[in-house]
Amino acid sequence: ALPEESLVAHPTFLLHRGKIHTERGEHADALVMYALAEEIFVGTGDDPGRAQALAMKGYILRFQGRYAEALAQCEKAVELAGGTTDEERMALALAHKNIGLCHFRQGNLDNGHAALIESA
């Protein structure tokens, strides 16, 4: 495990740890990592980092069938990510994809289609 000061100084480590939990199917643990990362990003004023954490949380929530929560997380990620850096573009693509898939699962085909086009 990484020392606490390393995690606070580099919250992207938490995003990576969350992704590992996601890949293992440990969704509750992944959500904890993403929430911790988001909290640190909020504290440091890092909106692009927060957007990444939100989009990743939205991915897990969508996978769990928690579509309204996933939409809220991803819509906030879209608001925060400017799209100028690679990380922001990745967060935007993931957020728009999740938004589209959530809309599809809820029967909102037009909104889903528009969001998926936006993710490309």
N, C-alpha and C positions, 0 to 999 in steps of 0.2 A: 504494500500500500504506500502511496505517496504521502509525504508529510503534509500536514494541514496548510502550512505556509506556501507550499508549492501549488496546492489546489487553488488557494486564494489568488496567488500571483498569476496563475495560468488556468483559468476556468475552462479553457478548451480541453484540458485533460479530463474534466468531468464529462464533457460532451463525448469524448472518445470512450470513456468508461461506460457511459450510458449506451453508446452504440454496441459495445460488447455485450452488455446485458440484453439489449434488444435482440441481437443475433442468437443469443442463448435461449431466447423465449422468456427471459426474466423481466417481464414488463413492469412490474411494480418497482423493482430496483432501478430500471432504466428511468422511470418517471421521477424517482427521487434524485438521480444524478442530474437530469435535465432541470429539475426545479432548483437544485442547489446552484447549478451553473447560471440559471436565469437570475437568481438572487444576487450573485456576485456581479453579473453584468449590469444589473440595475444599479447596484452600489457604485460601480465605476463609471456609469454613464455610457456604457458600450452598447448602443442600440443594435449594431449589426450582430454582435455576439448574442444579445438577447433574442434577436429575430431567429437565429439558428436554433437556440434552445427551444423557443416556442414552436417552431416548425417541427422539430423532432418530437416534442411532446404531442403535437397534433397527430403525427404519424402513429404513435402508440395508441392514442385515444381512438383514432379511426379504426385501427386494427381491432380494438376491443369493442367496437360497435357504439362508442360514445360520440356520436356524430355531432351533436350540438356543442359539446365541449371541444371537440377537435376543430370545428369551424371557428369557434371563438379564438382559440390559440393561433390558428393559421391566419385568420384575418388580422390579428394584432401583429403577427410576424410580417405580413405584407405592408402594414403601415410603417413599421420600423426599418425595414430593409430598403436601402436606396437603390440597390442594384448596380453600384459602381465597382465593387470589388468581386473577386471570385466567390468569396464566402457569402456575400449578400445575394449574388445571383443564384448560388446553390440554395440558400434559404428561401428565396422567392420561388424557385422552381418547385421545391418540395412543398412549400405552403400552397401554391396554386394547384399542384397535383392533388394534395390532400383535400383541398376545398372542392375540387371537381369530383373526386371519388365519393366524398361525403354527400354532395348533392345528388349524385347518381343513386347512391344507396337509399336516399330519402325520396327518390322519385322525381327530383327536380332536374330533368334531363337537359333543358336549355342552359340553366346555370352551370350544371356540371360540364357540359360541352365547352362553354365559354371559358371556364376556369382551366380546363385541360389545354385549350388552345393557348392561353396565357402562360402556361407552364413550359411550353416548348421553346 
